[in-house]
């Protein structure tokens, strides 16, 4: 499909098993449930930790422990390079 909206609808219907006429029932909650249902729990935990650390690094969130930016960046690097999920 040429239209970005049509392409997204086609992708969603293929990815989540909906027919195009039923695409109106697809919500972010349904997509999240399907995604987390098949996601490995270890991957979900690491990605959640990375998300929080990135928020802390970007000053969107803060730690009450008062760690500095270098500590947060080092921990992000450790999680990205050292953790393997099999």
Rosetta constraint file for C-alpha pairs under 8 A:
AtomPair CA 1 CA 6 HARMONIC 6.02 0.50
AtomPair CA 1 CA 7 HARMONIC 5.44 0.50
AtomPair CA 2 CA 6 HARMONIC 7.20 0.50
AtomPair CA 2 CA 7 HARMONIC 6.95 0.50
AtomPair CA 3 CA 7 HARMONIC 6.06 0.50
AtomPair CA 4 CA 8 HARMONIC 6.10 0.50
AtomPair CA 5 CA 9 HARMONIC 6.15 0.50
AtomPair CA 6 CA 10 HARMONIC 6.04 0.50
AtomPair CA 7 CA 11 HARMONIC 6.05 0.50
AtomPair CA 8 CA 12 HARMONIC 6.08 0.50
AtomPair CA 9 CA 13 HARMONIC 6.10 0.50
AtomPair CA 9 CA 20 HARMONIC 6.98 0.50
AtomPair CA 9 CA 23 HARMONIC 6.86 0.50
AtomPair CA 10 CA 14 HARMONIC 6.19 0.50
AtomPair CA 10 CA 20 HARMONIC 6.94 0.50
AtomPair CA 11 CA 15 HARMONIC 5.89 0.50
AtomPair CA 12 CA 16 HARMONIC 5.79 0.50
AtomPair CA 12 CA 17 HARMONIC 7.74 0.50
AtomPair CA 12 CA 18 HARMONIC 7.39 0.50
AtomPair CA 12 CA 23 HARMONIC 7.75 0.50
AtomPair CA 13 CA 17 HARMONIC 5.37 0.50
AtomPair CA 13 CA 18 HARMONIC 4.38 0.50
AtomPair CA 13 CA 19 HARMONIC 5.56 0.50
AtomPair CA 13 CA 20 HARMONIC 6.03 0.50
AtomPair CA 13 CA 23 HARMONIC 6.66 0.50
AtomPair CA 14 CA 18 HARMONIC 6.73 0.50
AtomPair CA 14 CA 19 HARMONIC 7.91 0.50
AtomPair CA 16 CA 31 HARMONIC 7.55 0.50
AtomPair CA 16 CA 34 HARMONIC 7.60 0.50
AtomPair CA 18 CA 22 HARMONIC 6.19 0.50
AtomPair CA 18 CA 23 HARMONIC 6.38 0.50
AtomPair CA 19 CA 23 HARMONIC 6.48 0.50
AtomPair CA 22 CA 26 HARMONIC 7.79 0.50
AtomPair CA 26 CA 30 HARMONIC 6.27 0.50
AtomPair CA 26 CA 31 HARMONIC 7.23 0.50
AtomPair CA 27 CA 31 HARMONIC 6.38 0.50
AtomPair CA 28 CA 32 HARMONIC 6.06 0.50
AtomPair CA 29 CA 33 HARMONIC 6.11 0.50
AtomPair CA 30 CA 34 HARMONIC 6.21 0.50
AtomPair CA 31 CA 35 HARMONIC 6.04 0.50
AtomPair CA 32 CA 36 HARMONIC 6.03 0.50
AtomPair CA 33 CA 37 HARMONIC 5.94 0.50
AtomPair CA 34 CA 38 HARMONIC 6.72 0.50
AtomPair CA 35 CA 39 HARMONIC 6.23 0.50
AtomPair CA 36 CA 40 HARMONIC 7.95 0.50
AtomPair CA 36 CA 44 HARMONIC 7.74 0.50
AtomPair CA 39 CA 43 HARMONIC 7.01 0.50
AtomPair CA 39 CA 44 HARMONIC 6.65 0.50
AtomPair CA 40 CA 44 HARMONIC 6.33 0.50
AtomPair CA 41 CA 45 HARMONIC 6.18 0.50
AtomPair CA 42 CA 46 HARMONIC 6.26 0.50
AtomPair CA 42 CA 85 HARMONIC 6.82 0.50
AtomPair CA 43 CA 47 HARMONIC 6.00 0.50
AtomPair CA 43 CA 85 HARMONIC 6.76 0.50
AtomPair CA 44 CA 48 HARMONIC 6.01 0.50
AtomPair CA 45 CA 49 HARMONIC 6.21 0.50
AtomPair CA 46 CA 50 HARMONIC 6.11 0.50
AtomPair CA 46 CA 79 HARMONIC 7.36 0.50
AtomPair CA 47 CA 51 HARMONIC 6.08 0.50
AtomPair CA 48 CA 52 HARMONIC 6.35 0.50
AtomPair CA 49 CA 53 HARMONIC 6.18 0.50
AtomPair CA 50 CA 54 HARMONIC 6.04 0.50
AtomPair CA 50 CA 76 HARMONIC 6.36 0.50
AtomPair CA 50 CA 79 HARMONIC 7.44 0.50
AtomPair CA 51 CA 55 HARMONIC 6.27 0.50
AtomPair CA 52 CA 56 HARMONIC 6.25 0.50
AtomPair CA 52 CA 61 HARMONIC 7.60 0.50
AtomPair CA 53 CA 57 HARMONIC 6.03 0.50
AtomPair CA 53 CA 72 HARMONIC 6.45 0.50
AtomPair CA 53 CA 76 HARMONIC 6.72 0.50
AtomPair CA 54 CA 58 HARMONIC 6.08 0.50
AtomPair CA 54 CA 76 HARMONIC 7.64 0.50
AtomPair CA 55 CA 59 HARMONIC 6.09 0.50
AtomPair CA 55 CA 60 HARMONIC 4.95 0.50
AtomPair CA 55 CA 61 HARMONIC 5.35 0.50
AtomPair CA 55 CA 62 HARMONIC 7.91 0.50
AtomPair CA 56 CA 60 HARMONIC 5.86 0.50
AtomPair CA 56 CA 61 HARMONIC 4.66 0.50
AtomPair CA 56 CA 62 HARMONIC 5.20 0.50
AtomPair CA 56 CA 63 HARMONIC 7.10 0.50
AtomPair CA 56 CA 72 HARMONIC 7.51 0.50
AtomPair CA 57 CA 69 HARMONIC 6.11 0.50
AtomPair CA 57 CA 72 HARMONIC 6.32 0.50
AtomPair CA 57 CA 73 HARMONIC 6.98 0.50
AtomPair CA 63 CA 67 HARMONIC 6.95 0.50
AtomPair CA 67 CA 71 HARMONIC 6.38 0.50
AtomPair CA 67 CA 72 HARMONIC 7.22 0.50
AtomPair CA 68 CA 72 HARMONIC 6.67 0.50
AtomPair CA 69 CA 73 HARMONIC 6.13 0.50
AtomPair CA 70 CA 74 HARMONIC 6.03 0.50
AtomPair CA 71 CA 75 HARMONIC 6.22 0.50
AtomPair CA 72 CA 76 HARMONIC 6.25 0.50
AtomPair CA 73 CA 77 HARMONIC 6.17 0.50
AtomPair CA 74 CA 78 HARMONIC 6.13 0.50
AtomPair CA 75 CA 79 HARMONIC 6.22 0.50
AtomPair CA 76 CA 80 HARMONIC 6.18 0.50
AtomPair CA 77 CA 81 HARMONIC 6.06 0.50
AtomPair CA 78 CA 82 HARMONIC 5.42 0.50
AtomPair CA 78 CA 83 HARMONIC 7.38 0.50
AtomPair CA 79 CA 83 HARMONIC 5.41 0.50
